[in-house]
Amino acid sequence: MYKKIASVRSDEDDEEIIDELIDRFGDVPRETLNLIKVSRIRGLAELLSVKRIYEQGKTIIFTFAEKSQLTPLGIVNINEVFKGRAFVHGGVEPYIRIPMDQNNKLKDSLKLLSLVKGD
């Protein structure tokens, strides 16, 4: 099951693995659902040339390779969704910093990466 969870890359994969876990084991623990989100974040980060994701104080920082897929439209969408609380830095070492809500940091990270991807 861990290999299947590690290969989750989309909403469809997410739903399939959760359905399978429920069928085989019953209720899925929150920790397992978080592991699925982490797997999706890793897959998106790799696809989008994210070099590092880390927490600093009360923020989450996403650093990108110099040739990232960060577009002007993506920046506008990020600012709209995060209501102007996101900080986007372009240049040689681009990064995005968003405020961290401890209860939603995986959800917010996934949301940000999806916006960068253009979903």
C-alpha positions as CSV (number, residue, x, y, z in Angstrom):
1,M,0.0,0.0,0.0
2,Y,2.9,2.4,0.7
3,K,4.1,2.1,-2.9
4,K,0.6,2.9,-4.1
5,I,0.4,5.9,-1.8
6,A,3.8,7.1,-2.9
7,S,2.7,7.1,-6.5
8,V,-0.4,9.3,-6.0
9,R,-0.1,12.3,-8.4
10,S,-3.7,13.5,-9.0
11,D,-7.1,13.9,-7.5
12,E,-8.2,10.7,-9.3
13,D,-5.2,8.7,-7.8
14,D,-6.1,10.2,-4.4
15,E,-9.7,9.1,-4.6
16,E,-8.8,5.6,-5.9
17,I,-6.3,4.9,-3.1
18,I,-8.7,6.2,-0.4
19,D,-11.5,4.0,-1.8
20,E,-9.2,1.0,-1.8
21,L,-8.0,1.7,1.7
22,I,-11.6,2.0,2.9
23,D,-12.6,-1.2,1.2
24,R,-9.7,-3.1,2.6
25,F,-9.3,-1.6,6.1
26,G,-12.3,0.5,7.0
27,D,-11.9,4.1,8.1
28,V,-8.7,5.7,7.0
29,P,-6.7,7.4,9.8
30,R,-5.9,11.1,9.5
31,E,-2.2,10.3,9.4
32,T,-2.7,8.1,6.3
33,L,-4.7,10.9,4.6
34,N,-1.9,13.3,5.4
35,L,0.6,10.8,3.9
36,I,-1.4,10.8,0.7
37,K,-1.3,14.6,0.6
38,V,2.4,14.6,1.2
39,S,2.9,12.2,-1.7
40,R,0.8,14.5,-4.0
41,I,2.9,17.5,-2.8
42,R,6.1,15.7,-3.6
43,G,4.9,14.8,-7.1
44,L,3.8,18.3,-7.9
45,A,7.0,19.8,-6.5
46,E,9.1,17.5,-8.7
47,L,7.0,18.4,-11.7
48,L,7.3,22.1,-11.0
49,S,11.0,22.2,-10.3
50,V,10.6,23.0,-6.6
51,K,14.0,22.7,-4.9
52,R,12.8,22.9,-1.3
53,I,9.7,23.3,0.8
54,Y,10.2,24.3,4.4
55,E,8.7,26.1,7.3
56,Q,10.2,29.3,8.7
57,G,8.4,30.9,11.6
58,K,4.8,31.1,10.7
59,T,5.3,30.7,6.9
60,I,5.9,28.0,4.4
61,I,8.5,28.7,1.8
62,F,8.7,27.1,-1.7
63,T,12.0,27.6,-3.5
64,F,12.1,27.0,-7.2
65,A,14.8,26.2,-9.7
66,E,15.8,29.1,-11.8
67,K,13.8,27.8,-14.7
68,S,10.5,27.2,-12.9
69,Q,7.0,27.1,-14.3
70,L,5.9,30.2,-12.4
71,T,4.0,32.4,-14.7
72,P,2.5,35.9,-14.3
73,L,-1.0,34.4,-14.4
74,G,0.0,31.9,-11.8
75,I,1.2,34.7,-9.6
76,V,-2.1,36.6,-10.0
77,N,-4.0,33.4,-9.1
78,I,-1.9,32.8,-6.1
79,N,-2.5,36.3,-4.8
80,E,-6.2,36.0,-5.4
81,V,-6.5,32.7,-3.6
82,F,-4.3,33.6,-0.7
83,K,-5.9,37.1,-0.5
84,G,-2.7,39.0,-1.0
85,R,-1.0,37.2,1.9
86,A,1.4,35.3,-0.4
87,F,4.8,36.8,-1.2
88,V,6.3,35.9,-4.6
89,H,10.0,36.6,-5.3
90,G,11.3,36.2,-8.9
91,G,14.8,36.4,-10.0
92,V,17.7,34.0,-9.9
93,E,16.4,32.1,-6.9
94,P,12.6,32.4,-7.1
95,Y,10.5,31.6,-4.1
96,I,7.0,31.9,-2.8
97,R,6.2,32.4,0.9
98,I,2.7,31.9,2.3
99,P,1.3,32.3,5.8
100,M,1.1,29.0,7.6
101,D,-2.1,27.7,9.2
102,Q,-0.9,24.8,11.3
103,N,-4.1,22.9,10.7
104,N,-4.1,23.4,6.9
105,K,-0.5,23.5,5.9
106,L,-0.7,20.4,3.7
107,K,-3.9,21.6,2.1
108,D,-2.4,25.1,1.5
109,S,0.8,23.7,0.1
110,L,-1.2,21.5,-2.3
111,K,-3.4,24.4,-3.3
112,L,-0.3,26.6,-4.0
113,L,1.4,24.0,-6.1
114,S,-1.8,23.4,-8.0
115,L,-2.0,27.1,-8.8
116,V,1.6,27.2,-10.0
117,K,0.8,24.2,-12.2
118,G,-2.2,26.0,-13.6
119,D,-5.0,23.8,-12.2
